[in-house]
Amino acid sequence: MTDDEAFYLNQIAEMPVSLKEIREATATDPELQKLYIDIQSGREDTGRLYEYSLQNNCIFYGIRIVIPKKLQPQILKELHTAHTGIVKMKALARSYVWWKNIDMDIENMVKQCKTCCLMKNNPTKVPIHIWEYPKEPWSRIHIDYAGPFMNQYFLIVVDAYTKWLEVIPTTSITATATINILKKIYTTFGLPVTQVSDNGRQFRSEEMLRFLKENGIQAKFTAPFHPSTNGQAERYVQTVKNKLKAMMNEEGSVQDKLQRFLMMYRKTPNSSTGQSPGEMMFKRIYRTRIDLVKRKQEVRDCNNEELKVNKEFKPGDRVQIRMYDSNKWKFGRILERKGKLHYEVEVDGKIHHRHIDQIIKTSCLSENINTPDTYRPTYLQENSPTPASPEKECIQPSPTVILHTSPTRRRSSTQPVESPGNYQPENLVPETIPDTHEPTPSRIEIRRSTRMRRPPNRLNL
């Protein structure tokens, strides 16, 4: 016996199964007894017989003793005394004992141990499931609640396509309150195809499920206590909390701070899409205060290029404008043109803004019109002929008209009327206006029609 064999025999003696028990069990085990005879006779037809040896009437496989089937459960129990795992049990067994299919027996014993099953670690994590990228904006949204934080909750809504973020503060997280918030959001952006959420009671309630079913929205829920499935919303829950904490000492309410954060977030290009959420959502530049530093671009009005105005006014033109008080129209003059279709008009010392459809050019004279000092009516200009048709000129009556009457003379009502050509009223003679450039305030020319008129009866005294 070599020194190594003596060492292993001493180790076996310390096992709960003695060497004597192993020797006696080997002599009664049919399978091992056949192997024992083959080893003793030196047959080679069994294959790999050279790996076995005999010591003290016990069979050894290399340096390990072969355990009979009768004693195998005791050996397994001893190897599993400290509820070690499969790997450690195999490592320990390979130093002392061996039998056919020992590795499989060790695995089955550990799997059937109730205590070990209850104390198992989590299984190896599989690669993170990546949601299929949506084909269009607002087709799949992820929602979750953050809080309580700053004495309130925040409903986080993220669009999986554009990464557009909505954060709505609320003091109630019931199903009814959540539905009311979602209704406002869906009214603005439309109904999504899929809504992903965790297993919160407000998301799993019958009221919420009925709301989603009525609007044709597919509800998907994550596994409990596995937030990574709803990673889109979970990530932004932490982002919103961190940003609000960073803005804690800044001025403004929570709502003001939240709006500032959302505006800058929606303006900033996203690392996964390469574009800002605002640009992807609205297909245009999401304008914020940072855009004020850019050069102002000229605004091109396509409609104005084809706009043809059939009338226009110049400063100083006499006009009448539409009023919306007791007077339907008032007279004034054009002061300045504002744009293509708007003018400023002065009326009674006040400036009115009117559209061209509310202005009519007029030739009527009114004391209310503040005409320029250089303006003079045509019929008062020197060497100007008297208008042929006085009815075309609207003359406001002067406050004072001086009339000269001749001595009273009684006239018979049967007196014939003179012809229109030489007829002159006897009792009413107007005083002629001097030929001057400046009209006399108390005197004004009275122009009558050339029609034949009968004198009023009150003059027949």
Secondary structure by P-SEA (a helix, b strand, c coil): ccaaaaaaaaaaaaccccaaaaaaaaaacaaaaaaaaaaaaccccccccccccccccccccccbbbbcccaaaaaaaaaacccccaaaaaaaaaacccccaaaaaaaaaaaacaaaaaaccccccccccccccccccccbbbbbbccccccbbbbbbbcccccbbbbbbbccccaaaaaaaaaaaaaacccccbbbbccccccccaaaaaaaaaabbbbbbccccccccaaaaaaaaaaaaaaaaaaccccccaaaaaaaaaaaaaacccccccccccccccccccccccccccccccccccccccccccccccccccbbbbbcccccbbbbbbcccccccbbbbbcccbbbbbccccbbbbcccccccccccccccccccccccccccccccccccccbbbbbbccbbbbbcccccccccccccccbbbbbccccccccccbbbbbbbcccccccccccc
